[in-house]
Amino acid sequence: MTRHGPLNEFCWMDLKTHDPSGTAAFFSSVLGWDFAVDEEDWRRAVKFSAGGHRIGGVSDLAQPVYPPGTPAHTAYYLAVDDVDTRTAVAAEHGAQIVLPPFDAGDQGRIATLIDPAGAVFSLWRPSGYAGWPVPTPEEDKGAPHIEAAPHRMVLVCEDPKRARDFYTEVTGAPLARAIFAQGPYGAASAPQWELAIGVHDVEGVVTRACAHECGLVTLSRECGRPRARLRSPEGLTFRIHPLGL
């Protein structure tokens, strides 16, 4: 298999929801994501795009494959060279295996784990399509890139160095486009990976989200530029920052 994107980066997300149509309506209105059935997928899965680039899919938690009571959440996929080997390494370094490696039809090979910090993630070796678009070096230095597209992943936990070292051991290299930050978490709020998305108008996104009763978590300013952490009606969270940061 030929990998069409870089390894050791998160490259795909799956919005797992009890309300697929409501979730699609919310993110379409707030972020401009385009939701549509993938006619080339034999499963006729719903996928969504930013700026014409596919960045994720939608899964209905009402399907029998999911245990009853599974909460809505966003699953993130980390591209690796060998899912079986990397899963074994992760377990050796303290990860809990939720779903051991398996072949997901023609989508590639996948495993789902919980890292030592308590955050859930999936390892993925895709077949064919490699995931969301990756900013070029020029874009990483501040040039504009795709509106409402994934930019960086963020993990806030009690011991960011331990978390960073864990992923370096698992992938064999420092994790690209990922930020590890320190912050307290109580029993009701376990650490989780969150996606940072770049937009032209952060406050416009906040206004549209609040019109949907999204439950705005925070709105702050750094160096005079607004940033936000938003929550969908079901509790799916994303970090929003100005394009180019």
RAURRA-V116260 format. One record per backbone hydrogen bond with DSSP energy under -0.5 kcal/mol. CO is the residue of the C=O (numbers start at 1). NH is the residue of the N-H. Records with the same first field share a line. If there is no record, write none. Layout:
CO=NH, NH
This chain:
1=3
2=4
8=176
9=79
11=132
12=77
13=57
14=16, 75
15=17, 59
16=73
17=61
19=23
20=24
21=25
22=26
23=27
24=28
25=29
26=30
27=31, 32, 33
28=32
33=35
34=49
36=47
37=39
38=41
40=42
41=44
45=38, 47
46=58
47=36
48=55, 56
49=34
50=53
52=54
53=50
55=13
56=48
57=15
58=46
59=17, 61
60=63
63=66
67=70
73=16, 75
75=14
76=122
77=11, 12, 79
78=124
79=8
82=86
83=87
84=88
85=89
86=90
87=91
88=92
89=93
90=93, 95
91=94
96=98, 114
99=112
102=104, 110
103=105
104=107
107=127
108=104
109=125
110=102
111=123
112=98, 99
113=121
114=96
115=118
119=115
121=113
122=78
123=111
124=80, 126
125=109
126=128
127=129
136=140
137=141
138=143
139=142
146=149
149=198
152=196
153=179
154=194
155=157, 181
157=183
159=163
160=164
161=165
162=166
163=167
164=168
165=169
166=170
167=171
168=172
175=178
177=153
179=155, 181
181=157
186=189
192=156
194=154
195=197, 239
196=151, 152
197=241
198=148
199=243
201=205
202=206
203=207
204=208
205=209
206=210
207=211
208=212
209=212, 214
210=213
218=229
220=227
222=225
225=222
226=242
227=220
228=240
229=217, 218
230=238
232=235
236=232
238=230
239=197
240=228
241=199
242=245
